[in-house]
Amino acid sequence: MSVRVVRASLRRMWETWVCTVRREITSSAAMSGLDLPAATRSATRRSVGVRADQPVAGRRCRLRGPRRTPCARSRASARRTSQVAPRCVHTEALAAAERIDNDHLRAQLRDLLGVDALAAGDVATARVHLAAAADLHIGLFDQEGSAYCLDGLAAVALAQGKPDVSARLLGAARHAREVVGVSVWPWLQAIVDAGAAAVRAAAGVADFDRLTAEGARLRAVDALAYGLAVTGPESAARAAA
């Protein structure tokens, strides 16, 4: 699978992701009893096209693509701006989670920062965040959180040109959710579906089904260890040798 196709798939995931950021962060903060800083709340609103002074009643989540500009440089600048806002929100929220020492929120925000990095094309940084999240999920015995982390590692593997690894990790993520009887959060479903479609296209339908079945036989903790091992720098060095 070409790098151009992978980037296009990740870009489509990002376009959906921007519109989900505010709802996801608000939900996470509410569940954790965390009062986010005013700057974070304002940045979250801007990332989905909501004015900071707009009243709560009637507020809508609007996805605004890059503004039409007369040159490619301006379009690229608009795209970079749209990518920075959610990352800033998640970075501030992670700092707040550190202050209140909340591992559940800390793990979730590491997952989200991993997706932010993927959307910006920074695969190495994405893996760093997801590795930190994996350690937290394992320590918390968090099956549902592990599933989202596995989805993120599947995207990392796909960006590295390893669709077979991606398919196994997606199968493991699906199994982790089945174990605890949960489904993908509705506002993240489109992102997960887009990732699965990209992996299926890269691996081929027959191999995708076989590989996801292999992944579904792994425990979440083993799947996380596998995903980190095969996407790490040591694996890349062995492949190059």
N, C-alpha and C positions, 0 to 999 in steps of 0.2 A: 504494500500500500504506500503510495507516494506521500511525501511530507505535505504537499499541497492539499491532498484530500483529507489528511488527518487534521490539518489546521482549519479547513472548511468545516469539518464535523465539530471541532471544538468551538468554532465561532458560532455555529448554530446553537450549541448548548449554552454559550455565553449569552446570546440574545434572549433566551428564555430565563437565564439565571438573573439577569439584571432586574427583571420585574418581580422576582420572588424575594429579593434581599430584605426589603422592609418587613414583609410579613413574617419571614423566618426569624429575623433578629428580634422583633417585637415579641413573638411567641416564646423564644428562648429566654429572653429577659424576664418575661412574666412568670414562666415556670420556675425560674431560679430566684425570684424575688429580687431581681437586680434592677436598680434604677440607673439607666444609662445616662452618661453625661449629655448635656444639652447639645454639644457639638456633634455627638454621635447621632442623636435623634435627627438633627437638622441635615447632616450628611446623608443619612438614610433616606430622608424625604427627597433630597435632591437627586439621589441615584435612581429614583423611580419616577421623577418628574412631578413631585408634589411640593408646592410652595411651603416654606417654613411657617408662614402666617395663615395658611389655609385652615379653616375650621375642621374639626374631626368629622362632623356630620357631612355626609356627601363626599368625603374624600375618596378618591379612586386611585388605584395603582395603574399608572400609564407607562407603557414602554415607549421611550423615545429613542429612535435610532440616531446616528450621527447626523447633524444638520447638513443639508445640501450646501456644498461650498464650491467655488469655482475651480479649485485645484486639489490635487491628490494630497498635498501636504496638509491642508486644512482638514480634509476628511480624516486623515491619519491622526491628527491632533485631537479631533473630537472623539475618535475611538479610544485613544489613550485616556482621555479624561473620563469617559464612561467606565473604563476598567479600574481607574484609581479609586473612585468613590466607594464601592463596596469593600475594597481592600482596606481603606482607611477606617470604615465603620467596624470591620471585623478586628482590626488591630486595636482600636480603642476599646472594643468590647472585651477582647482578650486581656488587656491590661486591667480592666475592671474585674474580670473573673479571677485574675491573679490576686487582686487586692482582697477579695472576699474568700479566696482559697477554695474555689468551687471546681472540682475536677470534672464533673459532668459538663458544665458549660465550657470549661477549658478545652476538653476533648472535642466538643462540637465545633468550637471556633477554629481549632486547628484544622479540622476537616474542611471548613469553609475557606480558610486561607489557602489551603491546598488547591481548591477549585479556582479561587481567584488567580493563583499563580498559573494554573493550567490555561485559563482563559487568556492570560497575558503572554502565553507561549513560553513561560519559564518552568520547564519540566523539572529541573533539578531542585528548585525551591519548593515546588509542589510536593515532591517526594520527601523533603525535609519535614514539612508540616505534617504530612500524612504519617510519617514514621513516628513523630511525637504523639500524634493522635492515637496511633495503634497501641503504643505503650500504655496510654491512659485507658483506652477501651478494655485492654486485657486486664489491667489492674482492677477495673470496676466490674469485671464480668459482664460487660455491656454488649449483648448480642446485637441489638438494634443499631447502636452506634458503630459497632464493628462492620455491619453491613454497609453503611455509608462510606466508611473508610475503605472497604474493599472496592466499592464502586469507583472511588477516587484513584486507588492504585491500578484499577483496570484501565482508567483513562491514561495514567502515566505509562503503563505498558504499551498501550496502543500508540501513544506519541513516540515511543521508543522503537516502534516497528515490530511489536511482539503480540500480534492478535491472538495467538494460541494461549498465551498467559492471560490476556485480558478476558477471554472467554471463560477460562477456569475460575478466575476471580469473580466474574459476574455470577457464575453458578454457585459459588460459595456464598456470595452475598444473598442470593435468593434463598438458599438453604438456611442461612442465619436468621432471616426474617421468618421463615416457616417454623423454625424451632420455637420461637416465642409468640407466634401467631400475630405478627404485625405486617402491615403493608407499607409501601413507600408513602411518605407524606404527600398529600394531593398536589401541593404547589412545587414539589420536587419531581413529580412523576414524569413530566415532559423531559427533564434533564436526563433522568435515568433511561428513559426510552430512547432518547437521541443517542446516548452512549452505546446502548445495546445494539441499535441499528447500525452504528458505525463499525462495531466489532463484528457483527454478523456479515456485513458487506466485505470486510477485510479477510475474515476467516473462511467464508463460504458457508452456506446454510447447513450442509451435512456435517462439516467439521465443527461448526458452532454448536450444534445440538450435542454432539459427542463430547466436546470439551467442557461445555457447561455441566453436563451430567457428571463428568469427572470431578469438576470443582464442587459439585453439590455433595460429594462424599467426604469433603474435608470439614473438620471442625473449624469454627471461626478463628480460633487462636492459631491453628496450623495454617490456615489460608493466609492470614496476615503475615506470618513468618515467611511463607512461600513467596508472597507478593513482594515483600521487602527484599528478600534474597535475590530474586531474579530481576529486580529493577535497580539494584544498587550499583555503585561504581565498580565493586569487585566483579560483579557479573559481566559488566561491559569490558573490563580488562581481560577477563578470561576469554571472552568472545573474540577480542582483537588479537589475542596471542596465537 
